Amino acid sequence: MKYEVPIGYYVKSFQKKVEESLGEEVVVFKWKEIVGPALYPHVMLDTIDVENLEVSIDHPAYKSAFILRQNLILNKIKELFPRYDIKNVKIHLV
């Protein structure tokens, strides 16, 4: 007996492998969704690894806004990319 596997299964499997191999690059693609449209033009992702996040922010007011939303942003990263468990956030004002 032959079983057919839906193409979506293969697509999701491939997507997961790509995300795991690319890491930071995939987070960049979702950055607008992660920080929201209001902060997106002002908060740039510098680096991210499993426990560390570094961002550059172009104005003190947006730095304050980022800090207020920091827990929501970290939760969104964890939701989208479960392998990340950010413990340290560095903010650079540029």
Buried (B, 14 or more C-beta within 10 A) or exposed (E): EEEEEEEEEEEEEEEEEEBEEEBEEBBBEBBEEBBBEEBEEBBBBEEBEEEEBBBBBEEEEBBEBBEEBBEEBBEBBEEBBEEBEBEEBEBEEE
